[in-house]
Amino acid sequence: MPKKILDGVVVLDLTRFFSGPQCTLFLAGLGAEVIKIDDPKTGDPTAFAPPFAGPDGVSFTRQTDSDMGIAYMKRARGKKSATLNLKSSEGLEIFLRMVAHADVVVDNFSAGVAERLGIGYEALREVNPKVICCSLTGYGSTGPDRNLKAYDLMVQAAVGLMSITGHPDMPPTKAGSPLSDAIAGVFATMGILSALVHRERTGEGQSVDVSMADCLFSLIFDEPLDCYGRLGMQFQQGSRIMRFSPFNAYQAADGWITLGAATHDDWVALLDLMGKSHLKQDEQLMSVGWRLANNAQVDAIVSEWTVGKTTGEIVELLSVAKVPCSPVRTIDEVLKWQQMQARQMAVPLWNPLSNSQMQVHAPGFPVKFGSSPSGYDSPAPLPGQHSDEVLARLAQLTPADIRQLRSAGIV
C-alpha cells in the first residue's frame, strides 16, 4: 500500500476542545502519528462531556458506562492517546525526552501558558532544534489583547463577523457553526505543513503562531467591508453579496433555493428561463451596478418565478442553463445527498468503549490525492490506550518505570 504523505511524522498533541484537535485531526488524516497527551487525572475534557453516544443512542446524559462524548469520538480519530502530568517535574522531564524524538508539538493553551509550564518553543528547541512548535490562541502570542480568553463566539464578535451576519436591522448573529475554531485548525495545519517543507530544505525547526482572530478576519476581509458605508450599503446583507445581483435564497413551492447571476450571461439566461426576455431591453436591469443598488426589485422579479416551482424543477432548469443554484438542504438531507456519499464525506462513528458503530456521523477527510491515500485509519482511542507503547518508545521508559510513574499519578 502507498504511504500517506505525512507517514513517519510524529506529532505530540497537547490541544483541547476544537481548534487544536481540528488541526491534529487533519495531520492524522495525512498520515502523521498524532499522540494525544492528556493529564492522567482529568483526561480529555470532551471524552465524557455531552452530548453522548452509546449503545442506547444519543443523549445529554450518560445512559450507559459505554457512552462517550460525540466531540471526542469525532476529533480523536486516527490518533493515539497517552497520559502525562506536565505540571510535575518528572512529567516535564519525560515530555522533553519525547520531544527529542518528535517532529511537531501542537498546543492551544492561552498565550504564555506553555512558557510557564516549561514547554514553550525556546525550551523545546533546546532538546530538539528541528522541532516545529505550533500554538493556537484566540488572539495570537503578541499584541495587547494576547492574554484575553476567547471562544468562537467572542472571536466572531471581535473581528466583525457577527456584525455582518443576518438580515438588515437584526441583532448581531454568529455563524451557525464555530467557524473561527474550525478555520484556525485549517490554518494551523497549513502552517505546520509549510514549516515541515522549510525544515526539509534547511534542516531548521521553528515556531508557528496561529490566532483564531487573524484567521477568521483574513477570510471575511476579502469583502470590501470598509467601503460599505461609502457605498450606502448596510453591513447585514442576509444571503446577498455586494458584487452580484440577483444572488440570494428564494422561496420555492416546496422549500428554498439559492441562485446567483455572477456574470452577464447568467443574468440573460435567467431572464429567458423566467419568461422575462423582454427585460433585456431595460438598460437599468441590464446594469449590474443598478441591480446591486436595487436588490429588492430584482429579488421580487426572481421570487415571483421561483415561488411557483419546486426546488427540483428550478435546479433542473438552471443546471441545464449553467446558472449556479442549489436547494437549501437540511443536515439530514445533506447526509442523504449522493454527492456527499460518493465523496465519503459523512462516515459513521465508532465508540471504542462499546466497541460498536454509532448512529452518528463525522466528516470524512476533505482532501483527495491522486497518488497518496488519506483519511482516518482508526477510531478515537480509549483514553490513555497507548501510554505504555509511546512512553517506552519515545521516552525509553521500562515497564517497571511506567508502573511506578502510574502509581505516583505521573502517567
MARVEX-76261 format. One record per residue (C-alpha): x, y, z; residue in one letter. Coordinates in steps of 0.001 Angstrom, whole numbers, padded with zeros to 6 digits, always signed. Each point is the difference from the previous one (the first is absolute). Last residue first. Example, Ala and Ser with C-alpha at 12.3 -4.5 7.8 and 13.67 -1.06 7.14 Angstrom:
<sites>
+013670-001060+007140s
-001370-003440+000660a
</sites>
This chain:
<sites>
+001187+008877+033799v
+001370+002068+002924i
-002617-001220+002474g
+002580-001599+002308a
-001342-003489-000692s
+000257+000754-003705r
+003606+001135+000336l
+000939-003253+001765q
-001775-002136-002584r
+001627+001992-002814i
+003493-000422+001417d
-000581-003751+000455a
-001150-000309-003623p
+003226+001786-001016t
+000068+003599-001154l
+001925+000950-003147q
-001847+003347-000309a
-001159-000360-003619l
-000375-003778-000295r
-000837-001043+003554a
-002166+003040+000628l
-001919-000513-003239v
-000668-003709+000488e
-000971+000279+003665d
-002247+003019-000499s
-001834-001303-003073h
-003501-000482+001417q
+000137+003039+002285g
-003598+000931-000808p
-001436-002687-002311l
+000905+000938-003517p
-002184+001849-002535a
-000511-002195-003037p
+002823-001222-002234s
+001150+000483-003572d
-001129+003603-000353y
+000370+001411-003488g
+002563+000330-002749s
+001519-002180-002690p
+002653+001396-002334s
+000103-000088-003809s
-002913+002112-001230g
-000683+001721+003293f
-003374+000780+001606k
-000394+002758+002590v
-003106+000139+002233p
+000678-002906+002389f
-003406-001346+001021g
-002307+001974+002226p
-001587-001784+002962a
-003265-001920+000261h
-002147-001290+002838v
-001995-003241+000099q
+002964-001484+001846m
+002177-002928-001018q
+001105-002380+002724s
+002866-000735+002356n
-002086+001251+002931s
+002960+001911+001397l
+001677+000688-003358p
-003158+001602-001466n
+000264+000061-003792w
-001461+002925-001929l
-001742-000343-003344p
+001484+001811-003024v
-001248+003115-001760a
+002300+001331-002724m
+000454-003245-001869q
+000279+001885-003321r
-002759-002109-001549a
-002099+000410+003133q
+000353+003783-000046m
-001021+000088-003674q
-002864-002432+000604q
-001677+002337+002483w
-001463-002084+002825k
+002205+001580+002681l
-000742+003421-001513v
-003740-000661+000318e
+000336-000672+003720d
+002089+003173+000298i
-002831+001973-001612t
+000515+000963-003602r
-000486+003433-001547v
-000369-000991-003650p
+002910+001018-002160s
+000640+002382-002884c
+002657+001233-002418p
-001428+000748-003489v
+001299-002596-002436k
-003146+000157-002182a
-000526-003740+000467v
+000721+000458+003716s
-002499+002860+000212l
-002895-002047-001358l
+000697-003119+002043e
+000670+001967+003182v
-003253+001939-000407i
-002063-003130-000566e
+001534-001732+003014g
-000526+003049+002203t
-003670-000041-000906t
-001500+002757-002131k
-002472+002840+000539g
+002008+001759+002697v
+003061+000091-002254t
-001474+002310-002649w
-001436+002776+002185e
+003105-000332+002165s
+002260+000917-002933v
-001856+003216-000827i
-000294+000968+003685a
+003703-000664+000479d
+000835+002497-002729v
-002158+002679+001592q
+001529-000627+003436a
+003530+000051-001395n
-000266+003576-001189n
+003541+001304+000504a
+001433-003332-001097l
-002342-000109-002992r
+001075+003494-001072w
+003682-000971+000135g
-000708-003243-001854v
-001479+001987-002877s
-002399-002077-002115m
-002871+000897+002298l
+000689+003692-000582q
+000318-000282-003762e
-003372-001758-000324d
+000011-001792-003373q
+001052-003247+001658k
-003242+000314+001964l
-001863-001377-003034h
+001576-003393+000661s
-001996-000352+003217k
-001301-003538-000477g
+001856-001100+003135m
+002319-002215-002017l
+000850+002864-002379d
+000719+002386+002867l
+002230-002630+001646l
+002019-000501-003175a
+000550+003757-000332v
+001035+000268+003638w
+002461-002888-000251d
+001433+001454-003230d
+000645+003323+001730h
+001967-001818+002680t
-000359-000950+003663a
-003740-000581-000217a
-000828-001857+003175g
-002339-002661+001240l
-001037-001403+003338t
-003181-002023+000366i
-002410-000340+002890w
-002801-002440+000696g
-002954-001641-001747d
-001461+002685-002275a
+003238+001957-000026a
+001028+002875+002258q
+003223+001687-001070y
+003493+000081+001476a
+002170+002733-001474n
+002212+001241-002831f
-001809+002053-002608p
+002132+002041-000159s
+003716-000499+000456f
+002851+001961+001590r
-001555+000994+003344m
-000976-003460+001121i
-003464-000982+001142r
-000889-002701+002521s
-000929+002502+002718g
+001707+003274-000867q
+000932+001245+003447q
+002615+002705-000501f
-002493+002435-001496q
+001052+001610-003248m
+000221+003687-000854g
+003137-000533-002069l
+002058+002184+002342r
-001238-002035+002952g
+000796-003310-001677y
+003576+000956-000878c
+001715-001411+003099d
-001772-003281-000683l
+001753-000526-003298p
-000488-003813+000226e
+003409-001707+000129d
-000327+001032+003629f
-002035-003085+000963i
+002828-002476-000563l
+002911+001858+001583s
-002253+000927+002917f
-000652-003651+000836l
+003677-000919-000025c
+001175+003045+001929d
-002648-000457+002700a
+000783-003695+000484m
+003670+000918+000348s
+002715-002400-001166v
+003681+000371+000985d
+002296-002612-001581v
+003396-000532+001637s
+003029-001288-001884q
+002002-003054-000989g
+003080+000217-002181e
+001450-002636-002348g
-000053+002547-002814t
-002028-001479-002860r
-001851-002752+001846e
-000429+002377+002915r
-001702+002557-002257h
-002303-002719-001357v
-000867-001031+003569l
-000623+003668+000864a
-002436+000278-002918s
-001821-003133+001144l
-000207+001432+003519i
-001364+003315-001228g
-002582-001680-002246m
-001170-002155+002897t
-000223+003095+002175a
-002047+001726-002716f
-002467-002900-000076v
-000320-000120+003785g
-000470+003786+000075a
-002855-000412-002487i
-001806-002526+002189a
+000319+002038+003174d
-000975+003262-001703s
-002932-001658-001743l
-001826-001311+003046p
-003159-000964-001946s
-003192+001960-000675g
+001780+003276-000628a
-000457+002461+002817k
-002744+002634-000062t
-000073+003692+000879p
-003590+001180+000518p
-002122+000606-003142m
-000096+003318-001847d
+000955-001587-003311p
-000003-003819-000092h
+002598-002257+001565g
+003781+000074+000179t
+001980+003229-000510i
+000307+001074+003648s
+000575-003567+001155m
+003028-000316-002275l
+001576+003160+001413g
+003385-001236+001211v
-000870+000090+003715a
-003522-001449-000269a
+001080-003096-001912q
+002911-000285+002430v
-002265+000244+003061m
-002376-002663-001305l
+002889-002313-000947d
+001462+000010+003491y
+002522+002460+001330a
+001983+000779+003127k
+001900+003258-000288l
+003752-000319+000482n
+000995+001086-003512r
-002067+003179+000215d
+002944+002477-000057p
+001749-001701-002933g
+002029-003206-000297t
-000711-003713+000553s
-003141+000000-002131g
-003589+001105+000586y
-001917-003146+000923g
+003000-002294+000178t
+001492-002788-002088l
+003647-000877+000655s
+002091-002016-002448c
+003471-001256+000939c
+002102-001538-002755i
+002948-001983+001347v
+003290-000004-001882k
+002073+001523+002809p
-001126-002831+002332n
+000909+000204+003685v
+000702+003740+000059e
-002705+000395-002636r
-002590-000985+002562l
+001005+002597+002589a
-000054+002862-002510e
-003308-001241-001424y
-001831+000021+003318g
-000073-003183+002084i
+001083+001288+003434g
-003543+000094+001371l
+000175+003792+000251r
+001170+000162-003627e
-002916-002172-001143a
-002418+002227+001906v
+001224+003258-001593g
-002922+000498-002370a
-002916-002259+000927s
+000622-003644-000803f
-000785-001281-003463n
+002917-002357-000370d
+001759-001821-002836v
+003437-001634+000115v
+001538-001208-003267v
+002876-002245-001050d
+000458-002196+003045a
+002958-002010+001328h
+001545+002711+002211a
-003532+001069+000875v
-000479-003323+001777m
+002971+000665+002289r
-001486+003433+000660l
-003262-001662+001000f
+001762-002322+002414i
+001726+002909+001735e
-003282+001895+000255l
-001764-003017+001452g
+002707-000492+002617e
-000090+003690+000975s
-003780-000131+000323s
-002278+002435-001841k
+000292-002026-003211l
-001905-002913+001505n
+000052-002580-002772l
-002664-002134-001663t
+000134-001622-003427a
-002517-000214-002830s
+000642-000835-003639k
-001732+001753-002880k
-001874-001052-003147g
-003293+001264+001366r
+000302+002272+003034a
-002212+002801-001326r
-003152-001951-000813k
-000084-002399+002958m
+000926+002855+002309y
-002773+002272-001283a
-002548-002811+000384i
+000852-000415+003672g
-000030-003628+001089m
-002663-002421+001221d
+001293-003446+000977s
-000911+000315+003685d
-003605+000388-001109t
-002588+002786-000238q
+002499+002832+000315r
-001950+003251-000058t
-000667+002386-002914f
-001112-002868-002211s
+000805-002051-003073v
-000832-003672-000484g
-000351-002948+002377d
+003324-001646-000926p
+001846+003292+000425g
+000169+003583-001151a
+000398+002977+002301f
-000713+003729-000286p
+001454+000687+002428p
+003461-000340+001577a
+001778-003290+000675f
+002863+000143-002493a
-000342+003762-000545t
+002159+001101+002941p
+002859-002309-001086d
+001426-001543+003159g
-000539+001518+003435t
+002303-001939+002319k
+002450-001492-002506p
+000413+003389-001724d
-000206-000544-003733d
+002524-000548-002776i
-001508-000776-003388k
+002520-001684-002256i
-000411+000732-003710v
+001970-002327-002250e
-000273+001971-003236a
-001836-001587-002929g
-001777+002886-001714l
-003184-000787+001920g
+002028+000205+003218a
+001158+003488-000968l
-003624+000947-000686f
-001027-001247+003437l
+002955+001898+001483t
-001380+003293-001313c
-003586-000728+001040q
+001253-001063+003450p
+001615+003447+000345g
-003052+002036-001034s
-002567-002218+001744f
+000177-000922+003709f
+003560-000684+001209r
+003527-000116-001388t
+003189-001555+001347l
+000663-002113-003092d
+003504-001372-000452l
+000391-000579-003740v
+002340-002610-001488v
+000520+000096-003784v
+000748-003474-001372g
-002816+000026-002587d
-000923+003598-000730l
-000922-000546-003674i
-001711-003331+000524k
+001847-003103-001073k
-000901-002044-003039p
-001306-003507+000774m
</sites>
